Structures are given as C-alpha cells and as structure tokens.
Amino acid sequence: MSTSPKTKVAVIGSGNIGTDLMIKVVRLSRVLEMAAMATAYGKTPAQVMIRWHLQEGRSAIPKSVRPERIAENFDVFDFELSADELKTLDALDTGVRGGTEPDDITLENFGRPIPEA
C-alpha cells in the first residue's frame, strides 16, 4: 500500500485498462490461493482477506452498498487463519503494483478536481 504525500490518500488498488498479462496472471494466482482457503472455511475470498488483515493487526474497511455483502463483511469472526495460511497470504505480495501510483493521481493526469489536493 502506498500513500500519496500530495493527497494523503492511501491507494491499495485501482482499475487499469492497460494492465499487462503478467499482472493478470499474478492476480489470478492470488484469487486461486484465496479461493482455496475460502472454500476450506466456507467463506468468500473477500472474507479471508478481511480476516487476514484483522489477524495481522491492520484496520480493514471494506466498501459495499449491498446489505448482504455488508453482513458478509462482518461475518469474519467465527474462524481463524493458521500461521501457515497467514504466511501464504503474506507471500502473495509480489511487489508489483496493480494500479495507479499514488503520486500520479493529479488533476493533470485525471482531468478532474481532486478535493484533497
């Protein structure tokens, strides 16, 4: 996760139409790893990721407007990831960003006002 010093906004991901094949393969492998864990616990990959963040002592603020998804996001306290599973999820970080660099989020690059800037 990176934070733009200009906007003080933490960017953890965003869409990018020009994403190359390698990043897509990395993302697919992440989804498959999380899906296997999620299946083992009867949870969704999103719930596994929320649980991972919480167990690692991080704040997780998932976004949703759908009531069923909001309820699902709270349903992460009836299972615990093992130390090996935490290591597996930690290892999924390749150091390759899948989205825009925070410092590149500017009025000039996006053509619309950024209130925090």
MOPAC internal coordinates of N, CA, C and O (Angstrom, degrees):
PM7 1SCF
backbone

  N    0.0000 0     0.00 0     0.00 0    0    0    0
  C    1.4441 1     0.00 0     0.00 0    1    0    0
  C    1.5164 1   107.94 1     0.00 0    2    1    0
  O    1.2310 1   120.58 1   -43.16 1    3    2    1
  N    1.3224 1   116.49 1   136.84 1    3    2    1
  C    1.4540 1   122.06 1   178.64 1    5    3    2
  C    1.5198 1   109.08 1  -121.95 1    6    5    3
  O    1.2310 1   121.65 1   -27.53 1    7    6    5
  N    1.3278 1   114.44 1   152.47 1    7    6    5
  C    1.4539 1   119.87 1   177.59 1    9    7    6
  C    1.5155 1   108.75 1  -122.36 1   10    9    7
  O    1.2310 1   121.09 1   -49.20 1   11   10    9
  N    1.3100 1   115.52 1   130.80 1   11   10    9
  C    1.4509 1   120.64 1   177.97 1   13   11   10
  C    1.5214 1   109.17 1   -75.22 1   14   13   11
  O    1.2310 1   119.92 1   -57.62 1   15   14   13
  N    1.3538 1   117.76 1   122.38 1   15   14   13
  C    1.4615 1   118.66 1   178.19 1   17   15   14
  C    1.5250 1   112.26 1   -64.99 1   18   17   15
  O    1.2310 1   120.72 1   154.32 1   19   18   17
  N    1.3399 1   116.22 1   -25.68 1   19   18   17
  C    1.4592 1   120.77 1  -179.77 1   21   19   18
  C    1.5239 1   111.91 1   -72.31 1   22   21   19
  O    1.2310 1   120.60 1   131.29 1   23   22   21
  N    1.3320 1   116.47 1   -48.71 1   23   22   21
  C    1.4617 1   120.65 1  -173.65 1   25   23   22
  C    1.5115 1   113.24 1  -100.15 1   26   25   23
  O    1.2310 1   120.07 1   166.39 1   27   26   25
  N    1.3491 1   117.47 1   -13.61 1   27   26   25
  C    1.4671 1   122.98 1  -176.69 1   29   27   26
  C    1.5285 1   111.42 1    60.16 1   30   29   27
  O    1.2310 1   120.52 1  -153.06 1   31   30   29
  N    1.3316 1   116.61 1    26.94 1   31   30   29
  C    1.4536 1   122.22 1  -179.83 1   33   31   30
  C    1.5169 1   108.34 1  -104.28 1   34   33   31
  O    1.2310 1   120.58 1   -50.22 1   35   34   33
  N    1.3303 1   116.50 1   129.78 1   35   34   33
  C    1.4569 1   120.26 1   177.06 1   37   35   34
  C    1.5163 1   108.71 1   -85.26 1   38   37   35
  O    1.2310 1   120.77 1   -54.91 1   39   38   37
  N    1.3161 1   116.13 1   125.09 1   39   38   37
  C    1.4561 1   121.53 1  -179.89 1   41   39   38
  C    1.5167 1   107.88 1  -109.94 1   42   41   39
  O    1.2310 1   120.62 1   -61.42 1   43   42   41
  N    1.3345 1   116.43 1   118.58 1   43   42   41
  C    1.4606 1   119.35 1   178.96 1   45   43   42
  C    1.5181 1   111.59 1  -109.53 1   46   45   43
  O    1.2310 1   119.69 1   176.17 1   47   46   45
  N    1.3027 1   118.20 1    -3.83 1   47   46   45
  C    1.4523 1   120.70 1   176.89 1   49   47   46
  C    1.5173 1   110.67 1   167.02 1   50   49   47
  O    1.2310 1   121.49 1   -24.47 1   51   50   49
  N    1.3015 1   114.75 1   155.53 1   51   50   49
  C    1.4560 1   120.35 1   176.30 1   53   51   50
  C    1.5189 1   108.25 1  -163.30 1   54   53   51
  O    1.2310 1   120.69 1   -15.82 1   55   54   53
  N    1.3048 1   116.28 1   164.18 1   55   54   53
  C    1.4511 1   120.18 1   179.17 1   57   55   54
  C    1.5180 1   111.59 1   -73.32 1   58   57   55
  O    1.2310 1   121.16 1   -28.51 1   59   58   57
  N    1.3240 1   115.39 1   151.49 1   59   58   57
  C    1.4541 1   120.06 1   178.76 1   61   59   58
  C    1.5271 1   107.38 1  -151.77 1   62   61   59
  O    1.2310 1   120.27 1   -71.98 1   63   62   61
  N    1.3245 1   117.08 1   108.02 1   63   62   61
  C    1.4586 1   121.43 1  -176.57 1   65   63   62
  C    1.5240 1   110.99 1   -59.04 1   66   65   63
  O    1.2310 1   119.62 1   147.05 1   67   66   65
  N    1.3247 1   118.33 1   -32.95 1   67   66   65
  C    1.4553 1   122.03 1  -177.72 1   69   67   66
  C    1.5216 1   114.75 1   -86.09 1   70   69   67
  O    1.2310 1   119.77 1  -162.93 1   71   70   69
  N    1.3356 1   118.04 1    17.07 1   71   70   69
  C    1.4635 1   120.43 1  -178.75 1   73   71   70
  C    1.5186 1   110.06 1   -58.58 1   74   73   71
  O    1.2310 1   120.92 1   -50.61 1   75   74   73
  N    1.3260 1   115.84 1   129.39 1   75   74   73
  C    1.4693 1   118.66 1  -177.76 1   77   75   74
  C    1.5237 1   112.15 1   -79.47 1   78   77   75
  O    1.2310 1   120.83 1   -11.88 1   79   78   77
  N    1.3085 1   116.01 1   168.12 1   79   78   77
  C    1.4662 1   122.66 1  -175.34 1   81   79   78
  C    1.5149 1   112.27 1   -59.17 1   82   81   79
  O    1.2310 1   119.25 1   140.91 1   83   82   81
  N    1.3214 1   119.03 1   -39.09 1   83   82   81
  C    1.4552 1   121.20 1  -177.64 1   85   83   82
  C    1.5139 1   111.59 1   -61.31 1   86   85   83
  O    1.2310 1   120.17 1   136.32 1   87   86   85
  N    1.3101 1   117.27 1   -43.68 1   87   86   85
  C    1.4624 1   120.48 1   179.04 1   89   87   86
  C    1.5235 1   109.70 1   -64.10 1   90   89   87
  O    1.2310 1   119.98 1   142.23 1   91   90   89
  N    1.3331 1   117.64 1   -37.77 1   91   90   89
  C    1.4589 1   120.44 1   177.40 1   93   91   90
  C    1.5230 1   111.37 1   -63.98 1   94   93   91
  O    1.2310 1   120.32 1   140.82 1   95   94   93
  N    1.3235 1   116.99 1   -39.18 1   95   94   93
  C    1.4683 1   120.70 1   178.07 1   97   95   94
  C    1.5247 1   110.10 1   -65.70 1   98   97   95
  O    1.2310 1   120.30 1   137.36 1   99   98   97
  N    1.3238 1   117.03 1   -42.64 1   99   98   97
  C    1.4653 1   120.99 1   178.50 1  101   99   98
  C    1.5212 1   109.66 1   -60.96 1  102  101   99
  O    1.2310 1   120.44 1   134.80 1  103  102  101
  N    1.3166 1   116.76 1   -45.20 1  103  102  101
  C    1.4627 1   120.16 1   179.57 1  105  103  102
  C    1.5255 1   110.85 1   -62.27 1  106  105  103
  O    1.2310 1   120.29 1   138.82 1  107  106  105
  N    1.3224 1   117.04 1   -41.18 1  107  106  105
  C    1.4615 1   120.11 1   179.25 1  109  107  106
  C    1.5183 1   110.59 1   -62.35 1  110  109  107
  O    1.2310 1   119.97 1   137.75 1  111  110  109
  N    1.3306 1   117.66 1   -42.25 1  111  110  109
  C    1.4604 1   119.81 1   179.57 1  113  111  110
  C    1.5254 1   110.65 1   -63.61 1  114  113  111
  O    1.2310 1   120.16 1   143.34 1  115  114  113
  N    1.3265 1   117.30 1   -36.66 1  115  114  113
  C    1.4646 1   120.67 1   177.10 1  117  115  114
  C    1.5219 1   110.58 1   -63.52 1  118  117  115
  O    1.2310 1   121.13 1   134.77 1  119  118  117
  N    1.3105 1   115.45 1   -45.23 1  119  118  117
  C    1.4650 1   120.29 1  -179.85 1  121  119  118
  C    1.5260 1   110.45 1   -60.97 1  122  121  119
  O    1.2310 1   120.15 1   137.46 1  123  122  121
  N    1.3289 1   117.32 1   -42.54 1  123  122  121
  C    1.4588 1   120.89 1  -179.82 1  125  123  122
  C    1.5245 1   111.93 1   -65.65 1  126  125  123
  O    1.2310 1   119.95 1   138.77 1  127  126  125
  N    1.3334 1   117.70 1   -41.23 1  127  126  125
  C    1.4669 1   121.42 1   177.15 1  129  127  126
  C    1.5296 1   110.43 1   -61.92 1  130  129  127
  O    1.2310 1   120.74 1   132.62 1  131  130  129
  N    1.3252 1   116.20 1   -47.38 1  131  130  129
  C    1.4567 1   120.10 1  -179.01 1  133  131  130
  C    1.5252 1   111.19 1   -67.94 1  134  133  131
  O    1.2310 1   120.47 1   143.00 1  135  134  133
  N    1.3212 1   116.70 1   -37.00 1  135  134  133
  C    1.4647 1   120.32 1   179.67 1  137  135  134
  C    1.5232 1   110.86 1   -63.12 1  138  137  135
  O    1.2310 1   120.15 1   140.90 1  139  138  137
  N    1.3280 1   117.31 1   -39.10 1  139  138  137
  C    1.4662 1   120.31 1   178.45 1  141  139  138
  C    1.5288 1   110.82 1   -63.88 1  142  141  139
  O    1.2310 1   120.39 1   137.01 1  143  142  141
  N    1.3266 1   116.86 1   -42.99 1  143  142  141
  C    1.4689 1   120.06 1   177.80 1  145  143  142
  C    1.5234 1   110.49 1   -66.20 1  146  145  143
  O    1.2310 1   120.92 1   136.07 1  147  146  145
  N    1.3232 1   115.85 1   -43.93 1  147  146  145
  C    1.4603 1   120.30 1  -178.84 1  149  147  146
  C    1.5220 1   110.72 1   -59.60 1  150  149  147
  O    1.2310 1   120.51 1   136.32 1  151  150  149
  N    1.3264 1   116.63 1   -43.68 1  151  150  149
  C    1.4590 1   120.86 1   179.14 1  153  151  150
  C    1.5224 1   110.75 1   -60.58 1  154  153  151
  O    1.2310 1   120.64 1   138.24 1  155  154  153
  N    1.3219 1   116.38 1   -41.76 1  155  154  153
  C    1.4686 1   120.80 1  -178.99 1  157  155  154
  C    1.5328 1   111.69 1   -61.57 1  158  157  155
  O    1.2310 1   120.30 1   147.82 1  159  158  157
  N    1.3375 1   117.04 1   -32.18 1  159  158  157
  C    1.4629 1   120.92 1  -178.84 1  161  159  158
  C    1.5277 1   113.14 1   -99.52 1  162  161  159
  O    1.2310 1   120.16 1   176.87 1  163  162  161
  N    1.3199 1   117.29 1    -3.13 1  163  162  161
  C    1.4619 1   119.58 1  -175.93 1  165  163  162
  C    1.5179 1   111.78 1    69.48 1  166  165  163
  O    1.2310 1   120.76 1  -146.92 1  167  166  165
  N    1.3452 1   116.14 1    33.08 1  167  166  165
  C    1.4610 1   122.73 1  -178.38 1  169  167  166
  C    1.5186 1   109.68 1  -122.56 1  170  169  167
  O    1.2310 1   120.45 1    -3.78 1  171  170  169
  N    1.3252 1   116.74 1   176.22 1  171  170  169
  C    1.4604 1   121.40 1   175.16 1  173  171  170
  C    1.5292 1   108.72 1   -92.94 1  174  173  171
  O    1.2310 1   120.03 1   -19.89 1  175  174  173
  N    1.3471 1   117.55 1   160.11 1  175  174  173
  C    1.4662 1   119.04 1   174.46 1  177  175  174
  C    1.5361 1   112.18 1   -56.81 1  178  177  175
  O    1.2310 1   120.28 1   143.74 1  179  178  177
  N    1.3157 1   117.08 1   -36.26 1  179  178  177
  C    1.4692 1   120.08 1   178.58 1  181  179  178
  C    1.5284 1   110.81 1   -62.27 1  182  181  179
  O    1.2310 1   120.33 1   138.93 1  183  182  181
  N    1.3389 1   116.98 1   -41.07 1  183  182  181
  C    1.4577 1   120.20 1   178.54 1  185  183  182
  C    1.5336 1   110.86 1   -64.93 1  186  185  183
  O    1.2310 1   120.32 1   142.38 1  187  186  185
  N    1.3247 1   117.00 1   -37.62 1  187  186  185
  C    1.4635 1   120.46 1   177.00 1  189  187  186
  C    1.5228 1   109.98 1   -62.21 1  190  189  187
  O    1.2310 1   120.21 1   136.37 1  191  190  189
  N    1.3341 1   117.21 1   -43.63 1  191  190  189
  C    1.4548 1   120.25 1  -179.31 1  193  191  190
  C    1.5269 1   111.57 1   -66.81 1  194  193  191
  O    1.2310 1   119.99 1   140.59 1  195  194  193
  N    1.3241 1   117.62 1   -39.41 1  195  194  193
  C    1.4691 1   120.39 1   177.42 1  197  195  194
  C    1.5212 1   109.28 1   -62.73 1  198  197  195
  O    1.2310 1   120.66 1   134.56 1  199  198  197
  N    1.3427 1   116.33 1   -45.44 1  199  198  197
  C    1.4666 1   121.02 1   179.50 1  201  199  198
  C    1.5299 1   110.63 1   -61.10 1  202  201  199
  O    1.2310 1   120.32 1   137.87 1  203  202  201
  N    1.3280 1   116.99 1   -42.13 1  203  202  201
  C    1.4602 1   122.03 1   178.64 1  205  203  202
  C    1.5296 1   110.39 1   -57.91 1  206  205  203
  O    1.2310 1   120.80 1   132.04 1  207  206  205
  N    1.3350 1   116.08 1   -47.96 1  207  206  205
  C    1.4610 1   119.62 1   178.73 1  209  207  206
  C    1.5225 1   111.10 1   -58.83 1  210  209  207
  O    1.2310 1   120.30 1   133.23 1  211  210  209
  N    1.3213 1   117.03 1   -46.77 1  211  210  209
  C    1.4569 1   120.76 1  -177.72 1  213  211  210
  C    1.5237 1   111.75 1   -63.99 1  214  213  211
  O    1.2310 1   120.20 1   136.50 1  215  214  213
  N    1.3312 1   117.22 1   -43.50 1  215  214  213
  C    1.4615 1   120.19 1   179.55 1  217  215  214
  C    1.5238 1   112.35 1   -66.17 1  218  217  215
  O    1.2310 1   120.41 1   152.92 1  219  218  217
  N    1.3178 1   116.82 1   -27.08 1  219  218  217
  C    1.4611 1   121.08 1   178.48 1  221  219  218
  C    1.5338 1   111.47 1   -85.75 1  222  221  219
  O    1.2310 1   120.25 1  -177.96 1  223  222  221
  N    1.3434 1   117.13 1     2.04 1  223  222  221
  C    1.4521 1   121.27 1   176.33 1  225  223  222
  C    1.5153 1   114.76 1    83.58 1  226  225  223
  O    1.2310 1   120.63 1  -164.86 1  227  226  225
  N    1.3277 1   116.39 1    15.14 1  227  226  225
  C    1.4616 1   120.47 1   179.34 1  229  227  226
  C    1.5259 1   110.12 1   -97.61 1  230  229  227
  O    1.2310 1   121.07 1   -24.10 1  231  230  229
  N    1.3081 1   115.56 1   155.90 1  231  230  229
  C    1.4642 1   120.76 1   173.30 1  233  231  230
  C    1.5162 1   108.29 1   -83.12 1  234  233  231
  O    1.2310 1   120.59 1   -45.68 1  235  234  233
  N    1.3022 1   116.48 1   134.32 1  235  234  233
  C    1.4586 1   121.72 1   176.96 1  237  235  234
  C    1.5204 1   107.86 1  -117.55 1  238  237  235
  O    1.2310 1   120.84 1   -54.56 1  239  238  237
  N    1.3221 1   116.01 1   125.44 1  239  238  237
  C    1.4595 1   120.69 1  -179.81 1  241  239  238
  C    1.5261 1   107.72 1  -125.06 1  242  241  239
  O    1.2310 1   120.62 1   -98.49 1  243  242  241
  N    1.3404 1   116.41 1    81.51 1  243  242  241
  C    1.4645 1   118.38 1   178.99 1  245  243  242
  C    1.5148 1   110.55 1   -71.77 1  246  245  243
  O    1.2310 1   120.84 1   -30.07 1  247  246  245
  N    1.3139 1   115.99 1   149.93 1  247  246  245
  C    1.4578 1   121.80 1  -178.14 1  249  247  246
  C    1.5213 1   109.35 1  -110.15 1  250  249  247
  O    1.2310 1   120.46 1   -49.01 1  251  250  249
  N    1.2940 1   116.72 1   130.99 1  251  250  249
  C    1.4531 1   121.34 1   172.36 1  253  251  250
  C    1.5196 1   109.22 1  -161.93 1  254  253  251
  O    1.2310 1   121.20 1   -26.78 1  255  254  253
  N    1.3190 1   115.31 1   153.22 1  255  254  253
  C    1.4632 1   120.92 1   174.33 1  257  255  254
  C    1.5242 1   110.48 1  -114.82 1  258  257  255
  O    1.2310 1   120.39 1   172.25 1  259  258  257
  N    1.3266 1   116.85 1    -7.75 1  259  258  257
  C    1.4707 1   121.25 1  -178.99 1  261  259  258
  C    1.5238 1   110.17 1   -87.55 1  262  261  259
  O    1.2310 1   119.77 1   -56.26 1  263  262  261
  N    1.3282 1   118.04 1   123.74 1  263  262  261
  C    1.4710 1   121.18 1  -177.19 1  265  263  262
  C    1.5295 1   113.55 1   -53.49 1  266  265  263
  O    1.2310 1   119.93 1   139.71 1  267  266  265
  N    1.3295 1   117.74 1   -40.29 1  267  266  265
  C    1.4659 1   119.22 1  -178.70 1  269  267  266
  C    1.5255 1   111.66 1   -67.77 1  270  269  267
  O    1.2310 1   120.11 1   146.30 1  271  270  269
  N    1.3142 1   117.39 1   -33.70 1  271  270  269
  C    1.4692 1   121.25 1   178.58 1  273  271  270
  C    1.5243 1   110.32 1   -73.78 1  274  273  271
  O    1.2310 1   120.22 1   141.32 1  275  274  273
  N    1.3249 1   117.18 1   -38.68 1  275  274  273
  C    1.4637 1   121.08 1   177.15 1  277  275  274
  C    1.5259 1   109.60 1   -60.87 1  278  277  275
  O    1.2310 1   120.37 1   134.62 1  279  278  277
  N    1.3260 1   116.90 1   -45.38 1  279  278  277
  C    1.4710 1   120.76 1   177.70 1  281  279  278
  C    1.5254 1   110.30 1   -61.95 1  282  281  279
  O    1.2310 1   120.34 1   138.45 1  283  282  281
  N    1.3170 1   116.95 1   -41.55 1  283  282  281
  C    1.4696 1   122.03 1   178.64 1  285  283  282
  C    1.5278 1   110.72 1   -61.37 1  286  285  283
  O    1.2310 1   120.21 1   140.31 1  287  286  285
  N    1.3266 1   117.20 1   -39.69 1  287  286  285
  C    1.4614 1   120.88 1   179.94 1  289  287  286
  C    1.5287 1   112.80 1   -63.28 1  290  289  287
  O    1.2310 1   120.26 1   152.39 1  291  290  289
  N    1.3326 1   117.11 1   -27.61 1  291  290  289
  C    1.4640 1   121.16 1   177.69 1  293  291  290
  C    1.5276 1   112.29 1   -84.61 1  294  293  291
  O    1.2310 1   120.24 1   163.04 1  295  294  293
  N    1.3077 1   117.15 1   -16.96 1  295  294  293
  C    1.4656 1   121.94 1  -174.98 1  297  295  294
  C    1.5291 1   111.31 1   -86.17 1  298  297  295
  O    1.2310 1   120.87 1  -120.98 1  299  298  297
  N    1.3356 1   115.94 1    59.02 1  299  298  297
  C    1.4683 1   120.90 1  -177.31 1  301  299  298
  C    1.5312 1   112.29 1  -126.96 1  302  301  299
  O    1.2310 1   120.46 1  -166.49 1  303  302  301
  N    1.3165 1   116.72 1    13.51 1  303  302  301
  C    1.4610 1   119.38 1  -175.28 1  305  303  302
  C    1.5306 1   113.16 1  -106.50 1  306  305  303
  O    1.2310 1   120.35 1  -172.96 1  307  306  305
  N    1.3290 1   116.93 1     7.04 1  307  306  305
  C    1.4700 1   119.66 1  -179.58 1  309  307  306
  C    1.5265 1   112.39 1  -105.71 1  310  309  307
  O    1.2310 1   120.42 1  -165.51 1  311  310  309
  N    1.3309 1   116.81 1    14.49 1  311  310  309
  C    1.4633 1   121.33 1   174.76 1  313  311  310
  C    1.5165 1   108.44 1  -150.39 1  314  313  311
  O    1.2310 1   121.12 1   -19.62 1  315  314  313
  N    1.3195 1   115.46 1   160.38 1  315  314  313
  C    1.4567 1   121.05 1   178.85 1  317  315  314
  C    1.5157 1   108.67 1  -136.73 1  318  317  315
  O    1.2310 1   121.08 1   -46.34 1  319  318  317
  N    1.3194 1   115.55 1   133.66 1  319  318  317
  C    1.4583 1   120.69 1   178.35 1  321  319  318
  C    1.5276 1   109.50 1   -76.68 1  322  321  319
  O    1.2310 1   120.91 1   -39.18 1  323  322  321
  N    1.3186 1   115.86 1   140.82 1  323  322  321
  C    1.4660 1   120.28 1   179.22 1  325  323  322
  C    1.5265 1   110.18 1   -73.56 1  326  325  323
  O    1.2310 1   120.69 1   -13.60 1  327  326  325
  N    1.3156 1   116.29 1   166.40 1  327  326  325
  C    1.4699 1   121.08 1   177.44 1  329  327  326
  C    1.5230 1   110.20 1   -59.19 1  330  329  327
  O    1.2310 1   120.15 1   140.09 1  331  330  329
  N    1.3322 1   117.32 1   -39.91 1  331  330  329
  C    1.4694 1   120.27 1   178.56 1  333  331  330
  C    1.5247 1   111.95 1   -65.73 1  334  333  331
  O    1.2310 1   120.40 1   141.20 1  335  334  333
  N    1.3248 1   116.83 1   -38.80 1  335  334  333
  C    1.4674 1   120.20 1   177.95 1  337  335  334
  C    1.5224 1   111.24 1   -66.56 1  338  337  335
  O    1.2310 1   120.73 1   140.60 1  339  338  337
  N    1.3374 1   116.21 1   -39.40 1  339  338  337
  C    1.4634 1   119.51 1   176.63 1  341  339  338
  C    1.5228 1   110.25 1   -61.66 1  342  341  339
  O    1.2310 1   120.31 1   137.53 1  343  342  341
  N    1.3271 1   117.01 1   -42.47 1  343  342  341
  C    1.4728 1   120.99 1   178.42 1  345  343  342
  C    1.5259 1   110.44 1   -63.49 1  346  345  343
  O    1.2310 1   120.35 1   139.61 1  347  346  345
  N    1.3306 1   116.94 1   -40.39 1  347  346  345
  C    1.4622 1   120.79 1   178.94 1  349  347  346
  C    1.5200 1   110.46 1   -61.36 1  350  349  347
  O    1.2310 1   120.43 1   135.02 1  351  350  349
  N    1.3292 1   116.78 1   -44.98 1  351  350  349
  C    1.4630 1   120.38 1   179.16 1  353  351  350
  C    1.5265 1   111.14 1   -67.53 1  354  353  351
  O    1.2310 1   120.25 1   139.95 1  355  354  353
  N    1.3328 1   117.13 1   -40.05 1  355  354  353
  C    1.4686 1   120.28 1   176.45 1  357  355  354
  C    1.5217 1   110.83 1   -58.63 1  358  357  355
  O    1.2310 1   120.43 1   141.48 1  359  358  357
  N    1.3401 1   116.77 1   -38.52 1  359  358  357
  C    1.4686 1   121.87 1  -176.21 1  361  359  358
  C    1.5282 1   112.55 1   -72.54 1  362  361  359
  O    1.2310 1   119.77 1   167.72 1  363  362  361
  N    1.3205 1   118.04 1   -12.28 1  363  362  361
  C    1.4615 1   120.10 1   179.99 1  365  363  362
  C    1.5214 1   112.27 1   -70.67 1  366  365  363
  O    1.2310 1   120.22 1   163.35 1  367  366  365
  N    1.3283 1   117.19 1   -16.65 1  367  366  365
  C    1.4557 1   120.37 1   178.23 1  369  367  366
  C    1.5147 1   109.12 1   -71.84 1  370  369  367
  O    1.2310 1   120.48 1   -65.33 1  371  370  369
  N    1.3187 1   116.70 1   114.67 1  371  370  369
  C    1.4686 1   121.75 1  -178.68 1  373  371  370
  C    1.5245 1   112.02 1   -94.20 1  374  373  371
  O    1.2310 1   120.27 1   171.51 1  375  374  373
  N    1.3274 1   117.09 1    -8.49 1  375  374  373
  C    1.4486 1   119.85 1  -176.16 1  377  375  374
  C    1.5212 1   112.74 1    81.94 1  378  377  375
  O    1.2310 1   120.38 1  -178.36 1  379  378  377
  N    1.3255 1   116.88 1     1.64 1  379  378  377
  C    1.4635 1   122.06 1   179.93 1  381  379  378
  C    1.5223 1   108.06 1  -101.64 1  382  381  379
  O    1.2310 1   120.61 1   -57.18 1  383  382  381
  N    1.3207 1   116.44 1   122.82 1  383  382  381
  C    1.4582 1   120.40 1   178.97 1  385  383  382
  C    1.5136 1   110.09 1   -71.72 1  386  385  383
  O    1.2310 1   120.93 1   -35.27 1  387  386  385
  N    1.3056 1   115.83 1   144.73 1  387  386  385
  C    1.4488 1   120.92 1   176.11 1  389  387  386
  C    1.5138 1   112.33 1  -105.22 1  390  389  387
  O    1.2310 1   120.37 1  -173.37 1  391  390  389
  N    1.2939 1   116.90 1     6.63 1  391  390  389
  C    1.4552 1   120.08 1  -177.01 1  393  391  390
  C    1.5094 1   111.66 1  -148.32 1  394  393  391
  O    1.2310 1   121.55 1    14.99 1  395  394  393
  N    1.2897 1   114.64 1  -165.01 1  395  394  393
  C    1.4569 1   122.96 1  -176.02 1  397  395  394
  C    1.5260 1   111.15 1   -69.89 1  398  397  395
  O    1.2310 1   120.69 1   -40.16 1  399  398  397
  N    1.3198 1   116.28 1   139.84 1  399  398  397
  C    1.4614 1   120.74 1   172.63 1  401  399  398
  C    1.5272 1   108.17 1   -69.08 1  402  401  399
  O    1.2310 1   119.98 1   -44.56 1  403  402  401
  N    1.3272 1   117.65 1   135.44 1  403  402  401
  C    1.4737 1   119.65 1  -177.70 1  405  403  402
  C    1.5148 1   113.93 1   -53.75 1  406  405  403
  O    1.2310 1   119.81 1   141.20 1  407  406  405
  N    1.3222 1   117.97 1   -38.80 1  407  406  405
  C    1.4637 1   119.94 1  -178.82 1  409  407  406
  C    1.5277 1   112.68 1   -68.21 1  410  409  407
  O    1.2310 1   120.35 1   163.26 1  411  410  409
  N    1.3403 1   116.93 1   -16.74 1  411  410  409
  C    1.4617 1   120.82 1   179.98 1  413  411  410
  C    1.5272 1   112.88 1   -86.45 1  414  413  411
  O    1.2310 1   120.27 1   175.99 1  415  414  413
  N    1.3234 1   117.08 1    -4.01 1  415  414  413
  C    1.4613 1   120.67 1   179.66 1  417  415  414
  C    1.5256 1   107.53 1   -85.68 1  418  417  415
  O    1.2310 1   121.55 1   -87.78 1  419  418  417
  N    1.3167 1   114.64 1    92.22 1  419  418  417
  C    1.4621 1   121.35 1  -177.76 1  421  419  418
  C    1.5225 1   109.64 1  -134.49 1  422  421  419
  O    1.2310 1   120.90 1   -16.51 1  423  422  421
  N    1.3018 1   115.87 1   163.49 1  423  422  421
  C    1.4568 1   121.70 1   176.23 1  425  423  422
  C    1.5269 1   110.08 1   -58.50 1  426  425  423
  O    1.2310 1   120.58 1   139.31 1  427  426  425
  N    1.3206 1   116.50 1   -40.69 1  427  426  425
  C    1.4579 1   120.71 1  -178.18 1  429  427  426
  C    1.5381 1   111.29 1   -63.82 1  430  429  427
  O    1.2310 1   120.18 1   140.31 1  431  430  429
  N    1.3080 1   117.25 1   -39.69 1  431  430  429
  C    1.4661 1   120.75 1  -177.43 1  433  431  430
  C    1.5246 1   113.43 1   -79.75 1  434  433  431
  O    1.2310 1   119.84 1   148.32 1  435  434  433
  N    1.3246 1   117.90 1   -31.68 1  435  434  433
  C    1.4519 1   120.51 1  -174.55 1  437  435  434
  C    1.5133 1   114.02 1  -108.49 1  438  437  435
  O    1.2310 1   120.00 1   168.28 1  439  438  437
  N    1.3229 1   117.61 1   -11.72 1  439  438  437
  C    1.4564 1   121.30 1   174.11 1  441  439  438
  C    1.5137 1   115.65 1    68.50 1  442  441  439
  O    1.2310 1   120.24 1  -158.93 1  443  442  441
  N    1.3001 1   117.15 1    21.07 1  443  442  441
  C    1.4683 1   119.47 1   175.77 1  445  443  442
  C    1.5211 1   108.51 1  -146.05 1  446  445  443
  O    1.2310 1   120.65 1   -26.71 1  447  446  445
  N    1.3215 1   116.37 1   153.29 1  447  446  445
  C    1.4705 1   119.42 1  -176.89 1  449  447  446
  C    1.5242 1   111.69 1   -62.82 1  450  449  447
  O    1.2310 1   121.47 1   -36.22 1  451  450  449
  N    1.3005 1   114.79 1   143.78 1  451  450  449
  C    1.4676 1   121.77 1   174.52 1  453  451  450
  C    1.5244 1   105.63 1  -114.91 1  454  453  451
  O    1.2310 1   119.63 1   -72.03 1  455  454  453
  N    1.3482 1   118.30 1   107.97 1  455  454  453
  C    1.4593 1   121.62 1  -171.50 1  457  455  454
  C    1.5260 1   113.88 1   -55.55 1  458  457  455
  O    1.2310 1   119.82 1   145.71 1  459  458  457
  N    1.3325 1   117.95 1   -34.29 1  459  458  457
  C    1.4629 1   120.26 1  -176.36 1  461  459  458
  C    1.5187 1   112.93 1   -77.86 1  462  461  459
  O    1.2310 1   119.97 1   166.04 1  463  462  461
  N    1.3397 1   117.67 1   -13.96 1  463  462  461
  C    1.4731 1   119.90 1  -174.12 1  465  463  462
  C    1.4969 1   112.26 1   -76.04 1  466  465  463
  O    1.2310 1   120.10 1   180.00 1  467  466  465

